Amino acid sequence: MRPVTPVGIAAQEVGLVLDGLDAGLPVDDDVLARLRRAHALLAGLDPYVAASTSPESAQLAELARTTAGHRWGEHPPGAAQLEPEMVSGHVEAALMQLLVRLSGARRVLEIGTFTGYAALAVAEALPADGVVVTCEADPRAAAVARDAFARSDDGDRIELLEGPALASLEQFGEPFDLVFVDADKEGYSAYLDLLLERGLLADGALVAVDNTLMQGVAYGAPPRSEREAEQGRVIAAFNERVASDPSLVQVVLPVRDGLTLLQRRADG
Ligand SMILES: C[S@@+](CC[C@H](N)C(=O)[O-])C[C@H]1O[C@@H](n2cnc3c(N)ncnc32)[C@H](O)[C@@H]1O
């Protein structure tokens, strides 16, 4: 079957170039044309997806700017390095907003707030009596998010719990309609177990899990650091656990760094 996706076509072009180079063929105009096509296919993808997606609100655009410009400085011992690239951002948050509206969710849980972009996006899409509970371990990120929520008309629908998410989850009693898992990758399996075992998922609840492609390392792309290799192994193990659980149905969307949508089977 010939590839039909932009990424698949780009991979085929680069593969043909590599085959030629392995066979000792020269870098001629045909090779350069294939590389240029592959580059155009890949480089244009994210900007085109963003440009074709509904624009973010003014308050989300402002939070995106604040996040991009924030200087986190030295991280305290034991805390992870925070960086602007952690933000979920426009396209992924637009998808979360659509999921809120499609599912009719009223109670949403986010694990991993960072500066609050997705929480604020979800709050925008929730009905007036909806609530998003968001968990953040790092006080520096929580402070930026709290400030953004305080300045927003949608902020009164957001409850920010500061501290390790696992401890917060253990205190919840009421189930959620939609959960966005976007914190430490090592915790993903424990979060899912807890959600399932403690009855924190309402009937038909949807769980969206971020970074399930882990920059390609999850499916075998060579890692650029030992940290990346470890994160790739953790996410690959999580993906296997989800795929081998007959009580779940799931789809992995290649949105941003991969977003898995999963649900307990109705008869599971
Ligand atoms: C990728 S960012 C989240 C991005 C956010 N969802 C957004 O929409 O912009 C991951 C966040 O999870 C937080 N985090 C890491 N481990 C955590 C834990 N055990 N409990 C709660 N938050 C944690 C990090 O401090 C970081 O702010």
The ligand as an SDF file (V2000), in Angstrom:
LIG
                    3D

 27 29  0  0  0  0  0  0  0  0999 V2000
    3.5760   18.8960   30.5590 C   0  0  0  0  0  0  0  0  0  0  0  0
    3.2840   19.8950   31.9410 S   0  0  0  0  0  0  0  0  0  0  0  0
    1.5320   20.0840   31.9450 C   0  0  0  0  0  0  0  0  0  0  0  0
    1.0400   20.9930   30.8570 C   0  0  0  0  0  0  0  0  0  0  0  0
   -0.3860   21.4640   31.0900 C   0  0  0  0  0  0  0  0  0  0  0  0
   -1.3150   20.3740   31.1250 N   0  0  0  0  0  0  0  0  0  0  0  0
   -0.8100   22.4520   30.0210 C   0  0  0  0  0  0  0  0  0  0  0  0
   -1.8950   22.3280   29.4960 O   0  0  0  0  0  0  0  0  0  0  0  0
   -0.0450   23.3670   29.7010 O   0  0  0  0  0  0  0  0  0  0  0  0
    3.5360   18.7640   33.2640 C   0  0  0  0  0  0  0  0  0  0  0  0
    3.2970   19.3710   34.6480 C   0  0  0  0  0  0  0  0  0  0  0  0
    3.1420   18.3000   35.5830 O   0  0  0  0  0  0  0  0  0  0  0  0
    3.7170   18.6860   36.7990 C   0  0  0  0  0  0  0  0  0  0  0  0
    3.9880   17.4860   37.5780 N   0  0  0  0  0  0  0  0  0  0  0  0
    5.0220   16.6230   37.4650 C   0  0  0  0  0  0  0  0  0  0  0  0
    4.9100   15.6330   38.3630 N   0  0  0  0  0  0  0  0  0  0  0  0
    3.7750   15.8720   39.0560 C   0  0  0  0  0  0  0  0  0  0  0  0
    3.1040   15.1920   40.1200 C   0  0  0  0  0  0  0  0  0  0  0  0
    3.5870   14.0630   40.6400 N   0  0  0  0  0  0  0  0  0  0  0  0
    1.9450   15.7010   40.5720 N   0  0  0  0  0  0  0  0  0  0  0  0
    1.4290   16.8500   40.0360 C   0  0  0  0  0  0  0  0  0  0  0  0
    2.0300   17.5370   39.0410 N   0  0  0  0  0  0  0  0  0  0  0  0
    3.1770   17.0490   38.5590 C   0  0  0  0  0  0  0  0  0  0  0  0
    4.9780   19.4510   36.3930 C   0  0  0  0  0  0  0  0  0  0  0  0
    5.4350   20.2810   37.4450 O   0  0  0  0  0  0  0  0  0  0  0  0
    4.4770   20.2150   35.1670 C   0  0  0  0  0  0  0  0  0  0  0  0
    4.0260   21.4920   35.5250 O   0  0  0  0  0  0  0  0  0  0  0  0
  1  2  1  0
  2  3  1  0
  2 10  1  0
  3  4  1  0
  4  5  1  0
  5  6  1  0
  5  7  1  0
  7  8  2  0
  7  9  1  0
 10 11  1  0
 11 12  1  0
 11 26  1  0
 12 13  1  0
 13 14  1  0
 13 24  1  0
 14 15  1  0
 14 23  1  0
 15 16  2  0
 16 17  1  0
 17 18  1  0
 17 23  2  0
 18 19  1  0
 18 20  2  0
 20 21  1  0
 21 22  2  0
 22 23  1  0
 24 25  1  0
 24 26  1  0
 26 27  1  0
M  CHG  2   2   1   9  -1
M  END
$$$$
